[in-house]
Amino acid sequence: MKLRATVTLILVATFLAGCGSVAPTSSPIETISVTSTASPTSDSSLFLTQYVFPVSIDPTQRYMFYLHGRIVEDQGIPAVSPEYGSYEYEAILEKLASHGFIVISEQRPKNADGMKYAERVASQVTELLNAGVPAKNIMVVGASKGGWITIAVSNLLANKELNFVIMGVCDPDNVQLYKQQNIFLYGNVLTIRDSVDGFAGSCKELFAFSEGKIARHEEIVLRVGTGHGILYKPLDEWILPAVQWAGQ
């Protein structure tokens, strides 16, 4: 399967609260490139060795990519927000994997180029597809900046059978940026946000913009009350809908 032609994508330059809303810049794309392999920065990130892209692909398994929020780029591991507390990266991956997925995740470098990273993930998804993994058994889950990157992955792959979960995104300004750049959603897309998340909004406008390309979509608004903080912890409120989405 070939990727769609690379599009110019306006992605995050500044994410408030470590992984939140986007502030556009004069440049249409960030300039820091993504390294070809994950490079843990300390002993605290060694757990990520369990979640590297598999050397041997089993077409009978279900695969989930998890793309973290920007605070992990900014601070490394561990990452702690004064407002939301620790970003429980390891616990999130463990919880997702406990539901029977082969979870793939890596720590992005600081100020990672969102478009280049989307291309990287899309290439890995394509490798799974070429190895015989059914598209319905592949899911990409992204939180905040990871969610915006996930939208770009969906657009690049343009596959209506893949599954995507995007969390804590769709603030109106950035939805308009994506529409201006013709960034569409494809596949089966679930969006999740907390009702008091000041950095996220409804993705309905992006759903409507992607009509005819998106196969199935749903939007879940939680009432946890911690806003963007729901992304920092492996809460059943978002974990369970996310893992169930691929099975529908």
C-alpha positions as CSV (number, residue, x, y, z in Angstrom):
1,M,0.0,0.0,0.0
2,K,1.4,3.4,-1.0
3,L,1.1,6.5,1.2
4,R,-0.8,9.4,-0.2
5,A,1.4,12.3,-1.4
6,T,2.8,14.3,1.5
7,V,0.7,17.3,2.3
8,T,1.8,20.6,3.9
9,L,0.5,20.4,7.4
10,I,0.3,23.1,9.9
11,L,1.0,21.4,13.2
12,V,1.7,22.5,16.7
13,A,4.2,25.1,17.5
14,T,3.2,25.7,21.1
15,F,1.1,23.3,23.2
16,L,-0.2,24.9,26.3
17,A,0.0,23.0,29.6
18,G,2.6,20.7,28.0
19,C,0.3,19.1,25.4
20,G,-2.6,21.3,24.7
21,S,-3.9,23.9,22.3
22,V,-2.0,25.0,19.3
23,A,-0.6,28.4,18.5
24,P,0.0,28.8,14.7
25,T,3.4,30.1,13.6
26,S,4.6,31.9,10.4
27,S,6.1,28.6,9.3
28,P,3.8,25.9,8.0
29,I,5.7,23.1,9.5
30,E,8.1,22.5,12.3
31,T,11.8,22.2,11.5
32,I,13.1,19.6,13.9
33,S,13.3,16.2,12.2
34,V,12.5,12.8,13.8
35,T,15.2,10.3,14.3
36,S,14.8,6.9,12.6
37,T,14.8,5.1,15.9
38,A,13.7,5.8,19.4
39,S,16.4,7.1,21.7
40,P,15.5,6.9,25.4
41,T,17.0,9.8,27.3
42,S,17.4,8.1,30.7
43,D,16.9,4.9,32.7
44,S,13.3,6.0,33.4
45,S,12.4,5.5,29.8
46,L,13.8,2.0,29.5
47,F,10.3,0.6,29.7
48,L,9.8,1.8,26.1
49,T,12.0,-1.0,24.9
50,Q,8.9,-3.3,25.3
51,Y,6.9,-1.1,22.9
52,V,9.2,-0.7,19.9
53,F,8.0,-1.6,16.4
54,P,8.1,-5.4,16.2
55,V,10.9,-7.1,14.2
56,S,8.6,-10.0,13.4
57,I,5.0,-9.2,12.5
58,D,2.2,-11.7,13.3
59,P,-0.8,-11.0,11.1
60,T,-3.1,-12.6,13.6
61,Q,-2.4,-10.0,16.3
62,R,-4.1,-6.7,17.0
63,Y,-1.7,-3.7,16.9
64,M,-2.1,-0.3,18.6
65,F,0.1,2.8,18.2
66,Y,0.0,5.2,21.1
67,L,1.2,8.8,20.5
68,H,1.8,10.8,23.7
69,G,1.2,14.4,24.5
70,R,3.8,17.2,24.0
71,I,4.8,17.4,27.6
72,V,6.8,14.2,27.2
73,E,8.7,15.9,24.3
74,D,9.4,18.9,26.4
75,Q,10.4,17.3,29.7
76,G,11.3,13.7,28.8
77,I,10.4,10.9,31.1
78,P,9.2,11.5,33.8
79,A,7.1,14.5,32.8
80,V,5.1,16.4,35.4
81,S,2.6,19.2,34.9
82,P,2.0,21.6,37.8
83,E,-1.7,21.5,37.0
84,Y,-2.3,17.9,36.0
85,G,0.5,16.0,37.8
86,S,2.6,13.2,36.3
87,Y,2.1,12.0,32.8
88,E,1.7,8.3,33.6
89,Y,3.2,7.1,30.3
90,E,4.2,3.6,31.4
91,A,1.0,2.9,33.2
92,I,-1.0,4.0,30.1
93,L,0.9,1.6,27.8
94,E,0.6,-1.2,30.3
95,K,-3.2,-0.7,30.6
96,L,-3.6,-0.6,26.8
97,A,-1.5,-3.7,26.3
98,S,-3.6,-5.6,29.0
99,H,-6.5,-5.5,26.6
100,G,-4.7,-7.8,24.1
101,F,-3.0,-5.4,21.8
102,I,0.6,-5.3,20.7
103,V,1.3,-1.7,21.7
104,I,3.8,0.4,19.8
105,S,5.0,3.6,21.2
106,E,8.1,5.8,21.4
107,Q,9.2,9.0,23.0
108,R,9.3,11.7,20.4
109,P,12.3,14.1,20.5
110,K,11.8,17.6,21.7
111,N,10.0,19.9,19.2
112,A,9.4,16.9,16.9
113,D,8.3,17.8,13.4
114,G,4.6,16.7,13.5
115,M,4.4,16.0,9.8
116,K,7.5,14.0,9.6
117,Y,6.4,11.9,12.6
118,A,3.0,11.3,11.0
119,E,4.8,10.0,7.9
120,R,6.9,7.7,10.2
121,V,3.8,6.2,11.8
122,A,2.0,5.9,8.5
123,S,5.0,4.1,7.1
124,Q,4.9,1.6,10.0
125,V,1.2,1.1,9.6
126,T,1.8,0.4,5.9
127,E,4.5,-2.2,6.9
128,L,1.9,-4.0,9.0
129,L,-0.6,-4.0,6.2
130,N,1.9,-5.3,3.7
131,A,2.7,-8.1,6.2
132,G,-0.9,-9.2,6.1
133,V,-2.3,-7.6,9.2
134,P,-6.0,-6.7,8.4
135,A,-6.6,-2.9,8.6
136,K,-9.4,-3.6,11.1
137,N,-6.8,-5.0,13.5
138,I,-4.8,-1.8,13.5
139,M,-5.5,1.3,15.7
140,V,-3.7,4.6,16.2
141,V,-4.4,6.4,19.5
142,G,-3.2,10.0,20.0
143,A,-3.4,12.3,22.9
144,S,-3.3,16.1,22.4
145,K,-0.3,16.8,20.1
146,G,-0.3,13.0,19.5
147,G,-3.9,13.4,18.5
148,W,-3.2,16.1,15.9
149,I,-0.5,13.8,14.5
150,T,-3.0,11.0,14.4
151,I,-5.3,13.0,12.3
152,A,-2.3,13.5,9.9
153,V,-1.7,9.8,9.9
154,S,-5.3,9.1,9.0
155,N,-5.1,11.6,6.1
156,L,-1.8,10.2,4.8
157,L,-3.0,6.6,4.8
158,A,-6.5,7.3,3.4
159,N,-7.7,3.8,4.4
160,K,-11.4,3.5,5.5
161,E,-10.8,0.3,7.5
162,L,-8.2,1.6,9.9
163,N,-9.2,2.7,13.4
164,F,-8.2,6.0,15.1
165,V,-8.8,7.4,18.5
166,I,-8.0,11.1,18.9
167,M,-8.2,12.7,22.4
168,G,-8.0,16.3,23.7
169,V,-8.0,18.0,20.3
170,C,-10.3,19.9,17.8
171,D,-10.0,23.4,19.3
172,P,-11.8,25.6,16.7
173,D,-8.7,27.5,15.5
174,N,-6.8,24.3,14.6
175,V,-9.7,22.7,13.0
176,Q,-9.8,25.7,10.6
177,L,-6.0,25.2,10.0
178,Y,-6.6,21.6,9.0
179,K,-9.5,22.5,6.8
180,Q,-7.4,25.1,5.0
181,Q,-4.7,22.5,4.3
182,N,-7.3,19.9,3.2
183,I,-6.4,17.5,6.0
184,F,-9.2,14.9,6.1
185,L,-10.1,12.1,8.5
186,Y,-10.3,8.6,7.0
187,G,-11.4,5.3,8.5
188,N,-13.2,4.7,11.8
189,V,-12.6,7.7,14.1
190,L,-13.5,8.1,17.8
191,T,-12.8,11.4,19.5
192,I,-12.7,11.7,23.3
193,R,-12.4,14.8,25.5
194,D,-13.4,16.0,28.9
195,S,-16.2,18.5,29.2
196,V,-14.1,21.0,30.9
197,D,-11.0,20.7,28.7
198,G,-10.1,24.2,27.7
199,F,-7.7,23.0,25.0
200,A,-10.1,20.8,23.1
201,G,-13.5,21.1,21.4
202,S,-15.9,19.2,19.3
203,C,-14.6,17.4,16.2
204,K,-18.0,17.5,14.5
205,E,-16.9,20.2,12.0
206,L,-13.9,18.0,11.0
207,F,-16.2,15.0,10.7
208,A,-18.5,17.0,8.3
209,F,-15.5,18.2,6.3
210,S,-14.4,14.6,5.9
211,E,-17.8,13.3,4.7
212,G,-17.4,10.5,2.2
213,K,-13.9,9.7,3.4
214,I,-14.6,8.8,7.0
215,A,-16.3,5.4,7.4
216,R,-17.6,5.6,11.0
217,H,-17.2,8.2,13.7
218,E,-18.3,8.9,17.2
219,E,-17.6,11.7,19.7
220,I,-17.5,11.0,23.5
221,V,-17.5,13.9,26.0
222,L,-16.5,12.7,29.5
223,R,-17.5,14.3,32.8
224,V,-14.4,13.5,34.7
225,G,-13.8,17.1,35.5
226,T,-10.0,17.3,35.2
227,G,-10.0,18.7,31.7
228,H,-6.8,18.0,29.8
229,G,-5.7,16.0,32.8
230,I,-7.6,12.9,31.7
231,L,-4.9,12.3,29.1
232,Y,-2.2,12.0,31.8
233,K,-3.6,8.9,33.5
234,P,-4.8,5.4,32.3
235,L,-8.5,6.1,33.2
236,D,-11.0,3.5,32.3
237,E,-13.3,6.4,31.2
238,W,-11.2,6.7,28.0
239,I,-9.2,3.4,28.0
240,L,-12.3,1.2,27.7
241,P,-14.0,3.1,24.8
242,A,-10.7,3.3,23.0
243,V,-9.9,-0.4,23.1
244,Q,-13.5,-1.3,22.3
245,W,-13.6,1.0,19.3
246,A,-11.4,-1.4,17.2
247,G,-13.7,-4.3,18.0
248,Q,-16.9,-2.8,16.7
